[in-house]
Amino acid sequence: MTEAPSAAEDLAVIELTRPDPADVHQRQIVATLRVHSDRTWTITGDASRVPTQIAVYAAASGRWVRLTEDPVTWALNLNTELRTGYLTARTIHPNTSP
């Protein structure tokens, strides 16, 4: 059994969240996507919530990207496709907070 790469080896960490049914002002993490330095990825939590089959628009390059083509770009732009508010993608790493 191999160990999962450490956070230092992750190129992107994305949390998918939804409203907490007990408190609509809070959010629950339903899945976490980690893209590793070798361009593989792992999903913890409810993997069915991560829409791995869709292409996402990467504004910086002006192109549509699939997870299998460029996992880092896909992960970092997933929030552009999840806009309903029910399921949102929050970038944890790299830290994009000001």
C-alpha angles and dihedrals in degrees: 000000000000124000121243113255115266122251088259088063094049116102093192136011118190126183119205111208138182133190114284107246090215094051120018090200090065131064131219123217107235099174141000123212118201122189109200129212091258088059094250119123140211130200123206123191121019102358091186088071093062107086095217093162096064129087117232127209115244105203094192092062098026093231141109114249133196124210092243092053101047114357097183095051090043093052095046091051099041090102090067090066099040100069105136095093092232093088119022134177118224120192110227098169131058085037107238097179116121 
